[in-house]
Amino acid sequence: MIAAESTELFVGPRTALLQVVRVTSPTPTGPAHAHVSGPGLHSPRHGGTLHPGPFGFEVSVDVSEHSPGDVVPAQAFLRSAAGEASCAFSLVVGEPGWTVHLVGHVAGDAPFDVLRAHLDLALTDPAYRFAVTSVQLLQPYWDTFPQHRSLLLRLISEGRVEVVGDPSNVVGVTPLLAALPSGSPLEASSLGEAERSVYSSFLDLRSSAESPHVLLPVGSPRSWPNRWVTAIHHDWNRRYTWPRVACSLPRDYYVRGSVPVPPAPPDESPAAVFASHAARLTGAAFPASALARAQVAHPREAFDLRSDVTSRSLAALTSTVDSSVVVWNPLPEPCTDIVSVHLPSARNVHVASDGAALPTLVDGSTVTFLAKDVPATGWRTYSLVEDDVDHGWKRGYGNEIASTHFVLSYDPVASLVAVDGPALEPPALVGPVTVWHSEVGEKMVGSTTCTLWHEVGHLDPSPLVGVLGSRTPACGTLPEVTPRLSVAGPPLGPVSPEVTPVFARYWLHEPAPLGGLAANVRLEVLGPTRLRVVAVSDGADFTGSVQLTLPDGWSASWESMPVTVPAGEFVSAEVRLVPPRTPGCYPVRATLQGLPFEVYDVALLTVPEWDFEDPVEVLWVSSSPAVVRVSPGESSALRVWVASGAHGDLPVQARVLSPRDTWDLVAPFCVGGLLPAQSRLPLDFTLSAPEWATAGSWSAVVKVAAGELVRTTPVIRLEVAG
């Protein structure tokens, strides 16, 4: 038995197209003759010998008497050395004119050898074209290989490379697209299998296509060029007229296909929403650099940046409103949820809205209440009113708590906790338990604490943010609230790195420095006593200087060099060194001056007589605490000592890595300092627990970096006492 099916493939000249029918046989038959018959269908009955192609025996059929989409009853005939066979099938008339755009792509922060492989393939095969995605992350490659800049720019100008990503990038080209859809791995063991995979993807994607064009990114963003892309490009178009399959750029799909370009996804984080309103109402500059870095930074740093932006923005916004408490809503829809504010000291107050008292919880210096119908991306104001009523938690009985939405009960026999209401995962609570009631909700305290708030239909954190306003707590109704426009205030976010100098090869440890890096410096080791200093411009023309910092006993052919670098270019100079006779490891630093902050690179050079059988460690953690413990309302230092055996000073940075629950407790995220030659340096963090902090214990480590060297402390326990 044989089988036959129509395809969307067409062969022949565009003025006399023939649709391809796929005929397959369960047993190998070698060369064969085949034809198809049916109403209004024509194929040569005595055509030439057929050989199996990517889709089996491919029979060319004239379907010009029909329209695309027509279903025609047909019969396929196959004659081979195995004999003759036939089968009936329904031929669906295809639609010619489609193009499949195969887009090779590589991320800007891919490994250097991967980026170079895509460039090399483009130079080897003119048919290969590719996109550089996340082009804003290309600076490491751009700065490390400035000699490749002209090549990449030439390929862009020739339409063989396209950049995708943020408009702010070192290439200086405004991308058409902010992002590229994820790609197909296109893994295959043969060219035919790869072509069948592309055809299958075409069939899947064309049903949702807005024009006769299909976009098919190929490969992962940090992988080598796919081996089949150019092979398919060359082989497919020798075989078939439609659909065309070609190595393309994203703009070929969007521009030629008249497909709407998807807009850049907006930053809808609360920090961005609040900053946007603050910039509009107060005239302060929008913190674009801080929010852009938060998109790519370590999650802890992103949290700190967004928290800083939120704090500054809400302070600016709240300064325009006369009220005791201002509740801000970052969501695009009105919101009713719980809000807590922390008073400078414990006070007995209740919350009022338009003169009416609201259910209030006062827990030490923390005031909690339900804010109803806070406008979308807007605010609502409240008063704090002194009284003599106890608004705190009151001890209850039993093992069950309830809100307007949920009932939570604890079974001491089973130890698992049950929540009645919508499907929710029960909290991991182990007894014995106590229950507590308040005006705004109820809580159960055991191994952890679970709180059910009245009129809140979820157990997640509230999106609303409460801020103490400019008025002192007082009785009475609120006045009409009108935002007061003011002149531009302080920045709504940080604009430059807090820890400097910045390591030139920052990408080994972190994203690009806050605010970007308009110029950079690099040290290349040419020999034991020869270095090359390279200064590059990643923005406008740059004028500054490079300063060499030599260890004691070293001399150099020059120690300071003025540099003028045209936009997007680089300059270099060699330096000859004279080392001392004392063996050891010696750091030589090149510092670029002329930016708002210093940028440095470092080369670790060794005097040849150094005894490598008993090497001296260059960087190590000499001591760190096993436990740092505080009680609510207290703080304690977390001090890590680092040491060096190098015969020269080393700039170091340290980052504390800890769970999300501790990010409000341990700070800062990053500290820096200059580690003296053959000496020690303390690096200090602080564990602080506010009075309202809950008890807990977490594991943390501190990661120390000096140049490209990285060391990590043993685990440190962070504890807040109960």
N, C-alpha and C positions, 0 to 999 in steps of 0.2 A: 504494500500500500504506500502511496505517496500522499503528501499534504501540500496544499497551496493556500497562500493568503496574499492579499494586496498589501502594498507598502505605500509610504508617502514619498518614495524615491522616484525621480524622473531622470531619464537620460535623453541624449540627442540634442539637436539644436533647439534654441528657445522658440523658434517658429514652428517646430514640428516635434513637440515633446512626446515621449513614450513613457508610460507609467511602468514601474518595475513590479512584477509579481514574483513572489518568492515561492519556489517549489523545492521541497525537501523529500529525501528518501531515507527510510530507516537503515538502509545498508549502503555502504560505499558503492558507487556505480561507475566512477571514472567519468570520462567525457560523455556527454549525452546531447540529445536533441529534444527540445521541448517547445510547445506552443500552447496558446490559450484561445479558446473560442467562446463566443457568447453574443447576444444581441448588441450590435454596434461596437463590438470589440474586434480588433484586427491584430494578429501577430503572424509573422512568417511561419507557415507550416513546415517549410523545408529550409529553415535558417541555418546558420553556421553552427559548428560544434560549441556547446556550452561547457565551461569549466566552473566548478563551485567558486563562488565569491564570498564576501563577508556574510551574506545572508542566504547562502545555499545557491541553487541554480536560479539565476536572475533572468526572467523572461520579460522582454520589452513588449508592451502592449499599447496599441493606439486606442486611446479612450476619448478622442476629440469629439465624438458624437454625443458625449455625456457632459454633465456639469459636476463640479466638485461636490461630494456628498452623496451622489446617486449610488444606489446599490443595485448591481447588475448580476443576475445569475450567470455563472460561468463554469467552464469545464477546462481542466488542465491536463495535458498529455505529456508523458515523459517516455522517451525511447533511449535505451542504453544497452550495453552488453548484457545486462541482467534481464532484458526483455522490455515489454511495453506495459505501461500502467497509466491509469487516469483517475481523476477524482473531481467531484463537484465542489464548488465553493462560491461564496458571495464576494464579488469584487466591489469594494468601496472606492469610488473614484476620488483620488487624492487632490490636494490643492498645491500647485507649484508656487514658487516665488518666495519661499521661506529662507532665512539665513540664521545659522547657529553661530554665535560669537563665542569662540573659545578664548577665555581671558586668563593667561598666566598671571600670577601675582605673587608679590613678596612683601612682607611687612618691613617698615623702615627700621625696626629694631631686631630684625633677623640676624643670625650669626653672620659675621663678615664674609666668610667663605661662601655662604648661601647667596648673599647679595651679589657677590662677584660672579658666581656661577650663572645667574640670570643675565648679567651684563655680558659675560663671555658668550653665552648662547646667542644673544642678540647680535653680537659681532660676527659669530660663525655662520648663522643662518639669518639672512635678511627678513625671512618670513616671520621670525619670532618677535612678538611684541608683548609687553607685559606692563602691569601696573605696580607702582610702589605705593602700597597702602600705609595708613598711619604715617604719612610723610613727615608729620611733626616730630616723629621719633627717629628721623634719619640722621640727626646731627652727629651721633657717635661715629658712624661710617664716614660722614662728610668731613669730620675733623681729623680722623685717623688717616684717611687716604685723600688728602686735598688734590693730589694729582689726578684723581678719577673724576673730579668735578666737571671738567670740560667735556669728558666723554658722556656723562649722564645728561648734561645740558644739551649736548648735540643730539642725542637720541630723543630727548623730549621735543626739541625743535623740529626734528624729522618726523614726528608723529609715531615713533616706535616705542616710546615709554610715556606713560601717563601717571601723574601723581594724584593720589586720593587722600583726603584727610582734611586737616585744619588749614585755613588760609594762612595762618602764621607758621611759616616753615622756612628752613634754611635754604631751600632751593629757590625761593623767590617767585614761585609760580602759583597762581591761585587755582586750586583744584575745582573741577566741575562737580565732583561728588565729595561728600563728607565721609562716606563709608561704602564698602563693597560687600555684597551678599557673600555668605560663606560658600566655599567651593566644593566641588566634587573631587574625591580622591583620584578617580579614574585609574584604579589599579587593575591591570590586565596582564596576562601572560603572553599575548600576541597582539599584533596590530588589528587583526580582524575582531578580536574580543573587545579591544578598546573602541573600535568604530561602532560595534553593536551597542556598547554602553552609551556612547554619545547619542546614538539614534534613539535609544530608550529614554534618555533624559529629554531629548527633543519632544518625543510624544507626550511625556508627562507635563512639560512646561508650556507647550503651545496652547493648551486649552485655556490658560489664564493670560495669554499674551494679549497686549493691547494693539499690536501691529505684527506683521509677519517677520518678527525678529525675536530670537530667544537668546538670553544671556546665560552663559554657562562658565562661571569661574572654575578654574581647575587647580587642584592642589591645595595644600594648607599654607597659611601665611608665612611659615618659617621653614619651609621645605625646599629642596632642590627643584629645579624646573622639571615638570612632568615629562617623562621620556617619550610620551606618545603625542604630545600636542602638535609639534611640527610635522611628525610623520603623518598624522591624520590630515593636517592641512594640505600636504602635498598629494597624498594618495587619494583622498576622498574626491577632490575636485577633478582628478583625472577620470574617475569612474562615473560621477553623477553630476547632473546639471543642477538639480534641486533635491533637497535643500542644500544651499551652499554651507560649507563648514570652513571657517577661517579663523586663524589667529587674529584676534582683535584687541582693541582697547575699549574700556567702558564707554568712552564718548562715541564710538562707532555704533553702539547699541542705542544710546540715548538720543544722539543727534540724528543719525541717519534713519533710525527707527521712529523718530518723532515721539519717543517715550518720555513722559514727564520725569524730570530729575527729582528724586526724593529729597525733601528738605533735610537739612542737618537736624538731628534730634535735639530738642531743647533740653537744657539743664533744668529739671523740675524739682531739684532738691530744695528743702526748706531754706537753706542758706542762699541759694540763687534767687528764690522768690522774694525773701525778705530784703536782700540786697537791691533787687530791682526796684522795689517800692521805696526803699530808703534813698537810693540815688535820685529817683524821680521827685520825691517830696523835699529832700534837703539839699540837692545839688551836689552831693558828694560823688566822687568817682566810683563807678561800678568796679568791683574787685575781680576783673576778668582773669588776671594772672593767677591769683590765689585759687579761684574755682577751676581754672584749667589744670593747674597742677594737681588739685584734689581728684581729678578724673583719672590720673595715672599713678598717683603716689601710693605708698604703702597704706593699707587701710587705717592704721593708727594715725599716720600723718594726715590723711584725708579727713579723718574725724576731727583732728585738732584744727585744721584749716577751716573746715565748714563751721565748727563751733565758734571759732574766732570771728568769722564773717557774720554768723548769726548773732553773736553777742554785740558786735559793733553796730550791725544794722538795726537790731531791736532797740539798742540804746539811742540811736539816732532817730528812729521812728517814734519811740516813746517820748522823746524830748519835744515832739510836736503835739502831744496830747496831754491835757490836764486831767489826771486821774490817779487814784491810788494803785490800781492794778490794770494793766492793759493785756488782754489776751489776743494773741496773733494766730491766724490760721493760714498755713502755707498751701492748703489744698485748693484745687480749682472748683470745689463745691462747698456749700455751707456745712458746718461740722458742729456736732454736739458731743462733748467729751469731757473727761476729767482734767483738771489743771491744778498744779501745785506751784506755790511761790515760797521762797525762803526769806524770812524776815531777818534783819540784822540781829535781833534777839527775840527770845520768847515773849509773846504778848497774847492776851486774851481778847480776841476779836472775832467778829463774824463778817462774812462777805455780803454786800448789799448791791442790788441793781435797781436803779431808778427808785431808790429809797426803800425798797422791799428787801427784807432779810432773806438770805438763801441758806439752805443746809450747808453747814461748814464743818470741816474737821481741822482741829488744831492739834498738831503732834509736835511738841517742843516749839521750835521756831518755824515749822513748816505748816502752811495753811493750804488746805485742799478743798476744792469745790467743783461743782458741775457748771461748765459754761455752755449755755444753750444757743444754738443757731448763730454761731460766729460766722460772719459773711465770708464767702469765698475770697481767698487771698486778701483778707481784710482783718478787722479787729473789732473787739467789743470791750467796753470799759466797765470797771467795777470799783466800789468803795470798800475800804476796810473800816469797820466800826467797832470801837471799844465797847465791851460789855462785861458782865460778871457771871456769864453762863459758862458751864463746863462743856466745851465742844470737842473733847478728846475721845479716845477709844474707851469703851466700857466693857469690862469682862462679862462674857456670856457663859452659857452652860451647854452641855451636850457636845456633839461632834458633827454639827451641820451648820453651814452658813448659806445665805440666799441673797440674791439681788432681784431686781425687776426682770432679769433675763435668765438667771441661772440658779441652780441649787447645787451646792457641793457638799457631799457627805463623806465622812471618813469611817471605814470599817476596821476597828482594831484587830479583828480576827484575821481578815485578809491583809491587812497592811497595804493596793493598786491604785485609790481615791476615785469616786464617781462624780461626773458632772452631768446634771440634767439640763437639757436645752439643746441648741444646735450642736452638730457634731464637733467636738473639741477634744484634743488630746489631753487627758487628765494630767495635772501637775505631778511631778515626782515628789510626793510628800510622804514622809514617814513619821509616825507618832512616837511618843504621846503628843496630842495636840491640845491647844486651847483655842477658843473662839472669842472674837471681839466684835462689838457693834459700834457704829457711829452714825451720824446724820447722813453721810454720803455713801456708805458702803459697809461691808463686813469683811473680816479677814480671819483666816485659820493659820495658826502658827505651829509648826512642828519642826522637822529637819529643814524646811524652807518655809516661806510665807506666801500664801496665795490670797489675793484680795479680789473681791467682787464689788464693782462700783455700780450703784443704782443708775439705771437709764443708760448704761454703756453695754452694748451688745457684743463685746469682744474682750479678750484677755491680753491684747497687745498693748504696747506703750501708746500713750495718747499723742496724736500729731500736734495738738495745740501747745503753744508756748506762752507761759505767763511771765510778765515782767513788772517789777515794781515801778510805778510811775513817779511823777514829780510832786504830787500832792501828798501831804501827811494824812494819815488816817483821820477821818472825821465823819460825823453824822450828817445826814441830809441827802438830798437828791443830787444827781450829777447834773452839771450844767450842759448846755448844748456843746457837743464835741466838734470842733473844727480844726483840722490839721493846720499848724502854723508853718508856712514855708520859711526856710531860713537860708542864709548864705551857706556856701559849701563848707562842710565840716571836715573833720579828720578822715583819713582813708577808711573805707569799709572793710579792709582786709590788708594783710601784709603784702609788701610789694617787692621784697628782696629776701634772700636767705638769711635766717637768723643765726646760723652757724657758719662762720667763714674762717679761713679761706676755703674756697671750693676746689675740690680735686678735679683736675682737668679731665680725667677718665671717670667722671662721675657715674657713668652708666654701669660700672662694675658693682655699684652699691645702691643707686637710686635714679629716679628720672632727672630730667634737666632741671637746673636750679630754678627756683621761683623767679619769675620775670624773664626767664630766658638767658642765654649766653651769647652776647653779640660778638665775642671774640674768644679765642682759646689758644692754648700753648701746649706743645708736646716736646718731650725729650726722646730722641732716638739714640740708642747706644751703638756707636760705630766700632768701638774697640775699647780696650781696657782704659785708655786715656783720651778717647775722642768721643765727643757727643755732637749731635746736631740738634739745634733748637729751631722749632717750627712754630711760627705765629700765624694764625688763620683768622680771617674775618668772616663772620656768619651773618652780617647785616650790612650797615653802611660802611663807608671808609672808616678805618680805625687808626688812631694815633695813640701810642702809649710807649711803654718800655718793658723790657724783660730784665729781671734782676736774678743773678745766680747767687744761691746761698751755698757756700762751700763748708765742709767740715774743717775743724782745726787741722792745720798742717798741710792743707791743699792749696794750690794756686792754679790760676786759669789764664788763658790768653786774653780773656775779657770777663768782666763780672757784671757789666751793665750795658745794655744795648737799646737805643731808641728804635722803635719800629713804626713804620707807616704802611698799612696794608690796604690796598684798594678793596672796594666792596666785593665780597665773594672770592677773594684771592688769598694767597699765602706767600710768606717770605720765610727764608731759612738762613741760618748761619752756623758754621762749625765752631766748636770751642775745643781747645787742647788743654789738657789737665796735667798737672804734675802732682803725683800722690806722695804721701809720706812713706817712711819705711816701716812704720808700725802696721802689722797685719790686722785685718778686720774687715767689717762691712761698713761702708760709708755712704750715707744718703746725700745726693746732690740734688738740689731743688732749683727749678726755674719758675719764677713767679711773674705773671703777667699783670702789669699795672696800667690803669687807664679806664677800667670799668668801675661801677659803683662798689665793687668788692674785688678782692684779689683772687686770682685763679692760679693754681700751681700744679706742676707735674714733678715727679720725683723718680730718680734712677738710683738703684742700690748697686754701688760699685764695690768690688772686693780687691784688696791688695793681694797679689798672687801668692805671697808667702803665707797667707792665712792657712792655718792647719784645718783642712776640711774633714779630717778624721775626728776632730773634736770641735765642731762648729759652735759659734755663739748664736743663741737665739736672738733674732732681731726684735720681735714683739711677742709679749705674752701677758696674760692676766696674772698679776702677782697675788691679789687677794680680792675676795668678794664675800659679802655676808651670806650666811645660809638662810637666815630668816630676818625679815623686817616686819615689825609688829607695831600697830598703833591702835588706840581706842578712838571711838567717835569724838570729834572735836580736837584731835591731836595730829601732829605730823612728826615724821622721823626721816633722817637722811638715809638714802641708799647710796653708799659710796663704794665705787670699784676702783682698785688701783691697777694701773698698767705699767709695765716696765719694758725697757729696751736695752739690748746689748750693742746697738749700733753706735758708731763714733760720730754721731751727728743728730741734730734735732729732727723730730718727725711730727708734722701735724696729724692729729688723730680726731676721729669722731666716734661717738658711741650712741647706740640706740637701744632703748629698753623695749623688749618684745614681750608682751603680756596679753592675757585674754581681754576680750571686749569689756567685761564687767569692771576692769580696773582702769580703763582709759581716763575716767574722771578722777582717779585716785593718785596715780603716779605720773609725775611730770618733771621736766619736759620730755618729749619723745626723743630728742636728740641734743647732745651736748658736745662740745669740742674743746681742744686745748693743744698746747705744744709740748710734746714729750721730750724732755731734755736728753742729751746724749748720755747713754749708759746710766740712766737714772729712772725715777718713777714719777707718775703723775696721777693725782686723784681725779676721778670723774664722778660728779655728784648729781643724783636725782633725788626727788623728795616724794615720800608716800604721805599723803594727807587725806584724812577722813573727816568729812563734814559731820556736824552733830547728828544729821539725819541718816548717816550711812548705816547700812545693815552689815551684820557680821559675815565674814567669809574668808576663804583661804584659796590662794591661786599660785600657780607656778609662773615664773618669769625667767628670762635670761637677758643679759646685756651683750650686744654684739659690737665689737670694737674694730674699727677700720683705720689703717694708716697706709695711705697710698693704695696699692692693690692687695696688701696684706689684711687678713681678717682673722680675728680671734673671738671666741665666745666663752662667757663665764659658765661655770656649773649652774644648775638650777637654783634659783633664789625663791624662797617662799614669801609671798606677800600676804599679810594677815591683818584683818580688822577684827578686833576682839568684840565679843558679844556683850 
